[in-house]
Amino acid sequence: MNLITLLFGEPAIRTLDSMRKAEVKSLIEKLVRIGQTDDFLSLAPGGPFNMQMHHREAREIGQRVNEIGGLPLMEAVRNTIKRRLKAVMAEHLDHAWKGIGDWKP
């Protein structure tokens, strides 16, 4: 990661129009909240987790991010989560997003 990315954010997010950028930033905040409260993975299904033990809302967010900007935007959001919540949570998000668009954990 370079200094410009640290200061100004991920290029795939930075270059979005203002409306989409605001939406993506809101989605990132939701992912941060999920990561801090529930995690993106579970040991058992139920509650906010589907039968694959992936957080349902995190998957919905991944699908929306994919619709907006495909794999490059998904990677940018994942990198932001890694910076905000650390590597382990980003790895959990990798698995929760398995099967969305071209995402490969």
N, C-alpha and C positions, 0 to 999 in steps of 0.2 A: 504494500500500500504506500502510495506516495503522499507527500505533504499536501498537495492540492486536494486530493480525495479526503484527507483528514480535515482540512479546513472548510471545504465547500460541499462535501458529500460525494456519493457515487455518481459517475457521469451518466449512467442510465436513468438516474432519478433527476439529476440536475437539468437534463435536456428536455424533460417533459414540459408540456404546456402547463400553465399555472393551475388549471382546474385538476388535471390528472396528478400533478405533483402534490397538491393538497390532499387528494384522495389517497395516494400512496403513503404519504406521511401519516395519515390517519390510520391506515391499515398497519403500518409499522408500529404505531403506538398500541394498537390492539394486540399485535403479536408480542410486544414487550410485556404487556399486562398478562397475557396468557402464560408466557414463559415464567414470569415472576410468581404467578398464583397457582397454575395447574400443571405446567410443563406441557410439552408437545406430544409426549408419549406417556403411556400408562402401563402398569403391569397387568391390568384387567380391564375389559370393556365395561361400559356403563357411564352414566352421568354425561360429561361432555366428550367422552371417548367412544369411537365407533368400534365395530367388532375386530378391527385390525389394531386396536388400542392407540389410534392416532386421534389427536384432538380435532373434533369436527369443525369448529370455527377456524382453526389454523389452516385446515385443508380448504375451506371455502375462501379464505383470504388468499391462499396460494393460487387457487383457480382464478380469482379476480386479477391478481398480479399478472398471471400468465396471459389473461385476456388483454390486459392493458399493454404489456411490453414483452411478452414471451420470456424465453430463457434468460436473455441479458438482464431484464428487470428482476426476474426471480433471483438471479445471482447477486444483484445489487442489494436487494432486500435482505437476503441471507447474510451478506457481508456486514450490513448494518446491524443485524441481530447479533452477529458474532462480536462486533465492537461493543454493543450495549449490554449483552448478557453473557458473553464469553463463549469459548469454543464448544464446550459440552452441549450447551443449549442449541447452538447452531447445528451441531450434529444430530440432535433430536429433531430439529426442524427438517433437516435433510430427509430423514426417514418418514416424517409425517407427510411430506410433500411427494413421496414416492408415487409415480404414476400420473402426476399432473404435467400435462404438456410434454416437453422434452426433458423434464427434470430427472437427473440420475444422481442418487446419493453416493 
